[in-house]
Amino acid sequence: MRGRSRPVVAIDGPAGAGKSTVARAVADALGFVFVDTGALYRGLALAASERGVDWEDGPALAKLAGELDLSFGPEGHLRIDGDDRDDEIRTPEMAQGASKVSAHPEVRAALLGVQRALGADGGAVLEGRDIGTVVFPDAEVKVFLTAAPDERARRRQRDLAERGVEADFQDLLASIRERDERDVHRAVAPLRPAEDAWVLDSTGRSLEEVVERVVARVRSVGQGPENSGRAT
């Protein structure tokens, strides 16, 4: 497995597809490290907003990224300069901020090394939008997790409600469609499945079913030829 004793699992997909929830559960089931790469971009957006750095200023954002200590605690929460800021980055505003700051090539270059270091030894589940295409193109398991836009909006609304945040469904749906458009058509690392990714549509599937299917996929590594394509 490319010199790694345990595989790297790359889970990519659009906003609201459930990547973080699925990736965390898969990591727990396998005893792997969970890395939420989207949290890094959300954390940068949060730090930029607090320090007066414009989300459209790529060079300034990249400089800030190099100055921040971005890490994950044992509970999987993002820490910025040692402080747990996970709750603060899980808002619609920071989701939009992450999409905007991640569009800058300077920012992606600045955070690429951080992401690769977190999964370099294998035994890691990384989720994001370009893990299988850019961050770990040699990942042993690549999953592109997707779902219908309206289902993704309902899930996001439910997640926010659990945090005590009220959000309008139509606003969330419009935000998801806007982000999809921006992520798919951005010039740098556009959102798309890797050629050898397994496309898994989670619409109408329970979390448990999706996690079971991904775990089975990981455990099958090395037992036969890789079957890329769309899940049934």
C-alpha positions as CSV (number, residue, x, y, z in Angstrom):
1,M,0.0,0.0,0.0
2,R,2.5,2.6,-1.4
3,G,4.8,2.0,1.6
4,R,2.1,2.7,4.2
5,S,1.2,-0.1,6.7
6,R,-2.4,1.2,6.9
7,P,-4.4,3.0,4.2
8,V,-5.3,6.6,3.7
9,V,-9.0,7.0,3.2
10,A,-10.0,10.1,1.2
11,I,-13.7,11.2,1.4
12,D,-14.6,14.0,-0.9
13,G,-17.9,15.6,-1.9
14,P,-20.0,18.7,-2.0
15,A,-21.1,20.8,1.0
16,G,-23.7,19.2,3.3
17,A,-23.2,15.6,1.9
18,G,-22.4,14.4,5.4
19,K,-18.7,13.9,4.9
20,S,-17.6,15.0,8.3
21,T,-20.1,12.8,10.1
22,V,-19.4,9.7,7.9
23,A,-15.6,10.2,8.0
24,R,-15.6,10.6,11.8
25,A,-17.7,7.4,12.2
26,V,-15.5,5.5,9.8
27,A,-12.4,6.6,11.6
28,D,-13.8,5.5,14.9
29,A,-14.9,2.1,13.5
30,L,-11.4,1.5,12.1
31,G,-9.3,3.1,14.9
32,F,-8.0,5.6,12.4
33,V,-7.2,9.3,12.8
34,F,-9.9,11.7,11.6
35,V,-8.9,14.8,9.7
36,D,-11.5,17.4,8.8
37,T,-9.6,19.4,6.2
38,G,-12.6,21.7,5.6
39,A,-12.2,22.8,9.2
40,L,-8.8,24.2,8.3
41,Y,-10.3,26.5,5.7
42,R,-13.1,27.4,8.1
43,G,-10.6,28.2,10.8
44,L,-8.6,30.4,8.4
45,A,-11.8,32.2,7.5
46,L,-12.6,32.8,11.1
47,A,-9.1,34.0,12.0
48,A,-9.2,36.3,9.0
49,S,-12.5,37.8,10.0
50,E,-11.2,38.5,13.5
51,R,-7.9,40.0,12.2
52,G,-9.4,42.2,9.5
53,V,-8.0,40.1,6.6
54,D,-10.3,40.2,3.5
55,W,-11.5,36.8,2.3
56,E,-10.7,38.0,-1.3
57,D,-7.0,38.8,-0.5
58,G,-5.2,35.6,-1.4
59,P,-1.6,36.6,-0.5
60,A,-2.6,38.0,2.9
61,L,-4.7,34.9,3.7
62,A,-1.7,32.7,2.8
63,K,0.5,34.7,5.0
64,L,-2.0,34.4,7.9
65,A,-2.2,30.6,7.3
66,G,1.5,30.4,7.8
67,E,1.3,32.2,11.1
68,L,-1.5,30.2,12.6
69,D,-1.1,27.0,14.6
70,L,-3.9,24.8,13.2
71,S,-4.3,21.4,14.8
72,F,-6.9,18.9,15.9
73,G,-7.5,17.9,19.5
74,P,-8.1,14.2,20.5
75,E,-11.9,14.8,20.1
76,G,-11.4,15.9,16.5
77,H,-12.1,19.6,17.2
78,L,-10.1,22.3,15.4
79,R,-7.7,24.3,17.5
80,I,-6.4,27.6,16.5
81,D,-3.2,28.6,18.4
82,G,-4.1,26.0,21.0
83,D,-7.7,27.1,21.6
84,D,-10.7,25.0,20.7
85,R,-12.7,27.0,18.1
86,D,-14.8,24.2,16.6
87,D,-18.2,25.5,17.5
88,E,-17.4,28.9,16.1
89,I,-16.5,27.6,12.7
90,R,-19.7,25.5,12.3
91,T,-21.9,28.3,11.0
92,P,-23.3,29.1,7.6
93,E,-21.1,32.3,7.5
94,M,-17.9,30.3,8.0
95,A,-19.0,27.7,5.5
96,Q,-19.2,30.5,2.9
97,G,-15.9,31.9,4.2
98,A,-14.2,28.6,3.7
99,S,-15.4,28.3,0.1
100,K,-14.1,31.8,-0.6
101,V,-10.7,31.5,1.0
102,S,-10.1,28.0,-0.4
103,A,-10.5,29.4,-4.0
104,H,-7.1,31.1,-3.7
105,P,-4.1,29.1,-5.0
106,E,-1.9,30.7,-2.4
107,V,-4.1,29.5,0.4
108,R,-4.4,26.0,-0.9
109,A,-0.6,25.8,-1.2
110,A,-0.1,27.1,2.3
111,L,-2.4,24.5,3.8
112,L,-1.4,21.5,1.6
113,G,1.6,20.6,3.7
114,V,-0.5,20.7,6.9
115,Q,-3.1,18.3,5.4
116,R,-0.5,15.9,4.0
117,A,1.4,15.7,7.3
118,L,-1.7,14.8,9.2
119,G,-2.2,11.7,7.0
120,A,1.3,10.8,5.9
121,D,1.7,7.7,8.0
122,G,-1.6,6.2,6.9
123,G,-4.3,5.0,9.2
124,A,-6.2,8.2,8.6
125,V,-9.6,9.3,7.2
126,L,-9.4,12.7,5.6
127,E,-12.5,14.5,4.3
128,G,-12.7,17.6,2.1
129,R,-13.2,18.5,-1.6
130,D,-9.9,17.6,-3.2
131,I,-8.4,14.9,-1.0
132,G,-8.4,12.2,-3.6
133,T,-7.4,14.5,-6.5
134,V,-4.8,16.8,-4.9
135,V,-3.9,16.2,-1.3
136,F,-3.6,12.4,-1.5
137,P,-3.9,11.3,-5.1
138,D,-2.3,8.0,-4.1
139,A,-4.9,7.3,-1.3
140,E,-5.7,3.6,-1.1
141,V,-9.4,4.3,-0.8
142,K,-11.2,7.2,-2.4
143,V,-14.9,7.9,-1.8
144,F,-16.9,10.7,-3.4
145,L,-19.9,11.1,-1.1
146,T,-22.8,13.1,-2.5
147,A,-26.6,13.6,-1.9
148,A,-29.4,15.6,-3.5
149,P,-29.3,19.3,-2.7
150,D,-32.6,19.4,-0.8
151,E,-31.5,16.5,1.4
152,R,-28.2,18.2,2.1
153,A,-30.1,21.4,3.1
154,R,-32.3,19.4,5.5
155,R,-29.3,17.8,7.1
156,R,-27.6,21.1,7.5
157,Q,-30.7,22.6,9.0
158,R,-30.9,19.7,11.5
159,D,-27.3,20.0,12.4
160,L,-27.6,23.7,13.1
161,A,-30.8,23.2,15.1
162,E,-28.8,20.7,17.3
163,R,-26.4,23.6,18.0
164,G,-29.3,25.9,18.9
165,V,-29.0,27.8,15.6
166,E,-32.2,28.5,13.6
167,A,-31.8,28.6,9.8
168,D,-34.3,28.9,7.0
169,F,-34.5,25.8,4.7
170,Q,-34.7,27.9,1.5
171,D,-31.8,30.0,2.5
172,L,-29.7,26.9,3.2
173,L,-30.7,25.3,-0.1
174,A,-29.7,28.5,-2.0
175,S,-26.4,28.7,-0.1
176,I,-25.6,25.0,-1.0
177,R,-26.4,25.5,-4.7
178,E,-24.3,28.7,-4.7
179,R,-21.4,26.9,-3.1
180,D,-21.7,23.9,-5.4
181,E,-21.5,26.3,-8.4
182,R,-18.4,28.1,-7.0
183,D,-16.6,24.9,-5.9
184,V,-17.2,23.1,-9.2
185,H,-16.1,25.9,-11.4
186,R,-13.2,27.4,-9.4
187,A,-9.9,27.5,-11.3
188,V,-7.9,25.8,-8.6
189,A,-8.7,22.2,-7.4
190,P,-12.3,22.2,-8.6
191,L,-14.8,19.9,-6.9
192,R,-14.9,16.6,-8.9
193,P,-14.5,12.9,-8.2
194,A,-11.1,11.4,-8.7
195,E,-11.0,9.1,-11.7
196,D,-10.6,6.1,-9.5
197,A,-13.1,7.3,-6.8
198,W,-16.1,5.3,-5.6
199,V,-19.1,7.6,-6.0
200,L,-21.6,6.9,-3.2
201,D,-24.9,8.7,-3.2
202,S,-26.2,8.9,0.4
203,T,-29.7,10.2,-0.6
204,G,-32.2,8.1,1.3
205,R,-29.6,6.1,3.1
206,S,-29.1,6.0,6.8
207,L,-25.8,7.1,8.4
208,E,-25.3,3.5,9.6
209,E,-25.7,2.1,6.1
210,V,-23.3,4.6,4.6
211,V,-20.6,4.0,7.3
212,E,-20.9,0.2,6.9
213,R,-20.4,0.4,3.2
214,V,-17.3,2.7,3.5
215,V,-15.8,0.5,6.3
216,A,-16.3,-2.6,4.2
217,R,-14.6,-0.8,1.3
218,V,-11.6,0.0,3.4
219,R,-11.3,-3.5,4.8
220,S,-11.4,-4.9,1.3
221,V,-8.2,-3.0,0.3
222,G,-5.6,-5.4,-0.9
223,Q,-8.0,-8.3,-1.4
224,G,-8.7,-7.8,-5.0
225,P,-8.8,-5.2,-7.9
226,E,-10.2,-1.8,-7.0
227,N,-13.8,-1.3,-8.3
228,S,-14.2,2.4,-9.0
229,G,-17.5,3.8,-10.2
230,R,-20.9,4.6,-8.8
231,A,-22.3,2.8,-5.8
232,T,-25.6,1.0,-6.1
